[in-house]
Amino acid sequence: MRRKIDIPRCEDCASRLCSIFNDLPEDELGKINHSKGGNLYKRGQNIFYEGTRPSGLYCINFGKVKIYKIDQSGKEQIVRLAKAGDVLGYRSLISGELYSSFAAPLEDSLICFIPRSVFFSLLQTNANLSMKIMKILSQDLKSAENRIANMAQKPVRERLAEALLILREFYGLEDDEATLGVALTREDLANVVGTATETVIRLLSEFREDKIIALKGRKIKILDHISLVKTANIFD
């Protein structure tokens, strides 16, 4: 069950500085504060479900979230990852369609909720906010195109190496400047890469034997960044 907790005001939210709401004027922040809600979600709970109708916009105050689909065989495919400051469910909300995916936390996450009417009102009066949403939608399209190309052309070993690099860039590193800032289960990592869990476990062991990474439980430490880039077959 979702547990309601005190929701910080937008003006006091550190995550707002890296969100689409970072430069909203005080009166517009006040509209959000007056109407928003929020809940603490734990791993295993869903924030929204595929096939349901959106009634507002979700924004991550703290935590990490996966957006995923489930195929006909019941296998999960993670299509996007999100972090503090990111918004969720905007595409379906804007298009007026049902959610085409699920969203669930990877760890305890505080998620704020802005009602549809308030969000649409802000879009109508704030051109800068509208442009930011358009930019996010454009980036989503580019990411989807890249994912399709990678799935079709790259072997699993390269896709896994690239996934680790993406996680490094997206979630950053811990204080040792080597350990990924997110600890995914092997199943979640496999669902990011688009392969079987057993394959990810085997390839991670190979990366460890090659001294590219070190493993400690769910945590992955990158020992040789250059070799990981070469393995991913990435060229700038």
C-alpha positions in Angstrom: 0.0 0.0 0.0 1.2 3.5 -0.8 2.2 5.5 2.3 1.3 9.2 2.4 4.0 11.4 3.9 4.6 15.1 4.1 5.3 16.5 0.6 7.9 19.3 0.4 6.9 22.6 -1.1 8.1 23.2 -4.6 10.1 26.2 -3.5 12.0 23.9 -1.1 12.5 21.0 -3.4 16.1 20.4 -4.3 15.1 18.2 -7.2 13.2 21.1 -8.9 16.5 22.6 -9.8 17.1 19.7 -12.3 13.5 19.5 -13.5 11.3 21.2 -16.1 9.9 23.3 -13.3 13.3 24.9 -12.4 12.5 28.4 -13.5 8.7 28.7 -12.9 7.7 32.0 -11.3 6.4 32.0 -7.8 2.7 32.3 -8.7 2.9 29.2 -10.9 4.8 27.3 -8.3 2.0 28.3 -5.9 -0.6 26.8 -8.2 1.3 23.5 -8.1 1.7 23.6 -4.4 -2.0 24.2 -3.8 -3.1 21.3 -5.9 -0.4 18.6 -5.9 -0.3 15.4 -3.9 2.3 12.8 -3.4 3.1 9.3 -2.1 6.1 7.2 -1.1 6.3 4.1 -3.3 8.3 1.1 -2.4 10.0 -1.4 -4.8 7.4 -3.8 -6.2 4.6 -1.2 -6.2 3.4 0.4 -9.5 3.0 4.1 -9.9 0.8 3.7 -12.9 -0.4 0.8 -15.1 -0.5 0.2 -18.8 -4.0 0.6 -20.2 -5.2 3.0 -17.5 -6.1 6.7 -18.2 -3.7 9.4 -16.9 -5.2 12.1 -14.7 -2.1 14.1 -14.1 1.7 14.3 -14.2 4.1 12.5 -11.9 7.3 14.1 -10.8 10.1 12.3 -8.8 11.1 14.1 -5.6 13.6 11.4 -4.7 14.4 7.9 -5.8 14.8 6.0 -9.1 12.0 4.6 -11.3 11.8 2.2 -14.3 9.2 2.5 -17.1 8.6 -0.9 -18.6 6.4 -3.0 -20.8 5.3 -6.6 -20.5 5.2 -8.7 -23.7 2.8 -11.5 -24.5 5.0 -14.1 -22.8 5.0 -12.1 -19.6 8.6 -10.9 -19.9 9.4 -7.4 -18.8 11.3 -4.9 -21.0 12.5 -1.7 -19.4 12.2 1.1 -21.9 13.3 4.0 -19.8 14.9 4.9 -16.5 14.1 8.0 -14.4 15.6 9.8 -11.5 14.9 12.7 -9.1 13.6 15.7 -11.0 12.2 13.7 -13.9 8.6 13.7 -14.9 6.5 10.6 -15.7 3.5 9.9 -17.8 3.6 13.1 -19.9 3.3 11.5 -23.3 0.0 9.7 -22.6 -1.3 12.7 -20.7 -0.6 15.2 -23.5 -1.8 12.8 -26.3 -5.0 11.9 -24.4 -4.2 8.2 -24.7 -4.1 5.4 -22.2 -0.7 4.6 -20.6 1.3 2.4 -22.9 3.6 1.2 -20.2 4.0 0.6 -16.4 6.1 2.7 -14.0 7.5 1.3 -10.8 10.3 2.4 -8.3 13.7 0.7 -8.3 14.0 1.8 -4.7 11.9 3.8 -2.2 10.8 6.9 -4.1 8.7 9.9 -3.3 6.5 10.8 -6.2 4.6 14.0 -6.5 1.4 14.2 -8.6 0.2 17.3 -10.4 -3.5 17.2 -11.6 -4.1 17.3 -15.4 -6.0 20.6 -15.3 -3.2 22.4 -13.4 -0.4 21.0 -15.7 -2.4 21.9 -18.9 -3.0 25.4 -17.5 0.7 25.9 -17.0 1.4 24.7 -20.6 -1.0 27.2 -22.0 0.5 30.2 -20.1 4.2 29.3 -20.0 5.8 28.9 -23.5 9.1 28.0 -21.9 7.6 25.0 -20.1 5.9 23.9 -23.3 9.2 24.0 -25.2 10.8 21.8 -22.4 8.1 19.2 -22.8 8.6 19.2 -26.6 12.3 18.7 -26.1 11.7 15.7 -23.8 9.3 14.2 -26.3 12.0 14.6 -29.0 14.6 13.0 -26.9 12.3 10.1 -26.2 11.9 9.5 -29.9 15.6 9.6 -30.5 16.2 7.1 -27.6 13.6 4.8 -29.0 15.2 4.9 -32.4 18.6 4.2 -30.9 17.2 1.3 -28.9 15.6 -0.3 -32.0 18.9 0.0 -33.9 20.9 -1.5 -31.0 18.6 -4.4 -30.5 18.7 -5.2 -34.3 22.5 -4.7 -34.8 24.4 -5.1 -31.6 25.3 -8.4 -29.9 24.2 -8.8 -26.3 27.8 -8.3 -24.9 28.0 -4.9 -26.6 24.5 -4.0 -25.4 25.3 -4.8 -21.8 28.5 -2.8 -21.9 26.6 0.2 -23.3 23.9 -0.2 -20.7 26.5 0.0 -17.9 27.9 3.2 -19.5 24.4 4.7 -19.8 23.7 3.9 -16.1 27.0 5.5 -15.2 26.1 8.7 -17.1 22.5 8.8 -16.0 22.8 8.0 -12.3 26.4 8.9 -11.7 28.9 7.2 -9.4 29.2 6.7 -5.7 31.8 8.5 -3.6 34.5 6.1 -4.7 34.0 7.5 -8.3 33.8 4.0 -9.7 30.7 2.2 -8.4 27.5 2.9 -10.3 25.0 5.1 -8.5 22.2 2.6 -9.0 22.0 -1.0 -7.8 19.8 -2.9 -10.2 18.9 -6.6 -9.8 20.3 -8.8 -12.4 16.8 -9.3 -13.7 16.2 -5.5 -14.1 19.6 -5.2 -15.8 18.6 -8.0 -18.2 15.3 -6.2 -18.9 17.2 -3.0 -19.7 19.5 -4.9 -22.1 16.7 -7.0 -23.6 18.1 -10.5 -22.8 17.8 -13.4 -20.4 18.9 -12.9 -16.8 21.2 -15.9 -17.1 23.0 -14.2 -20.0 23.6 -11.0 -18.0 25.0 -13.0 -15.1 27.4 -14.9 -17.4 28.5 -11.7 -19.2 29.0 -9.8 -15.9 31.2 -12.7 -14.8 33.2 -12.4 -18.0 33.6 -8.7 -17.5 34.8 -9.3 -14.0 37.3 -12.0 -15.2 38.6 -9.5 -17.7 39.0 -6.9 -14.9 36.6 -4.5 -16.5 34.3 -4.4 -13.5 34.1 -5.6 -9.9 30.9 -7.0 -8.4 29.6 -6.8 -4.8 26.0 -8.0 -4.5 24.0 -5.7 -6.8 26.7 -3.1 -6.9 28.8 -2.8 -10.0 32.2 -1.1 -9.9 33.8 0.0 -13.2 37.5 -0.7 -13.0 38.4 -0.1 -16.7 36.3 2.5 -18.3 38.2 2.5 -21.6 37.8 -1.2 -22.0 34.1 -0.9 -21.3 33.7 1.7 -24.0 35.6 -0.5 -26.4 33.4 -3.5 -25.5 30.3 -1.4 -26.1 31.7 -0.6 -29.6 30.9 3.1 -29.1 32.5 5.6 -31.4 32.0 9.4 -31.0 
